[in-house]
């Protein structure tokens, strides 16, 4: 019971952007002052440089250390979209396009209470679905896609969400990012769904620089150690959502600030060599 409480507390602190002093200072014995961000003008210049691939490359030891810290702070990360089963997960991810998880979570309880299977959703119909999700952006198109994909799941997949990328991407409203999320969460596939947060973190930190989400995804799949791939998706999303913010990154709370290559932060003491050799 004590262990569960500790993990929960750690997860809450990470979500809030907080971290233990040792993690904030690099997790080693030689940590220095906490990092702070530079002026808005300097940040913009730094972001431009990052986008053009001007940042130093991470070493394999640095990448390993970064994900070791993520794992230590949040051993079992979870997605924030509420769902009941693989089908409701698929629907929730489709609804989350250009919308916040919090906004989707406010609309889906009523929807999933009435339709938690493709058969029920298809029977519910587009007009009713539209009415239930009208608080979500692009709700008309999304309602149409949700009902259409439900009918296809019934007709072509026996009412089951397929464990296959091509089959998933063939469904209305489902692209590569959505397929990656479903494969990762529903089927424990080591995939990385590059959303706006991961795209920003990858480019800003220099961990995985790319002009498109696919480029960032490909590079992350190449550099992230295999034993961290299953949860890398969630760690990076949470980091971008609560720490590496777009307008005002919280470098002073960042647990990988000393490893990050972004010149928009104020530099501080490098991590102790013995930490990287762990």
Beta strands, then each sheet from edge to edge (+ up, - down):
end
